[in-house]
Amino acid sequence: MDRKRIEKIRKEATTRVNKEALVQFRIEPEIMDRLYEEANKLGLPVGTMVRMWVMERLNEKSA
């Protein structure tokens, strides 16, 4: 994923988080570690990265 696309999705995710509902779920510690590693590689907070992934997946389904 290129930097420009990451920034666009990050901005959209950040804007929406202030207007939308909170989603909570449990996740295994090993998976959480992997999420943090991936977020660090991208230079993003883990919550922003996960929101981006969810939005990307939903956009794929609607296309």
Buried (B, 14 or more C-beta within 10 A) or exposed (E): EEEEEBEEBBEEBBEEEEEEEEEEEEEEEEEEEEBEEBBEEBEBBBEBBBBBBEBEEEEEEEE
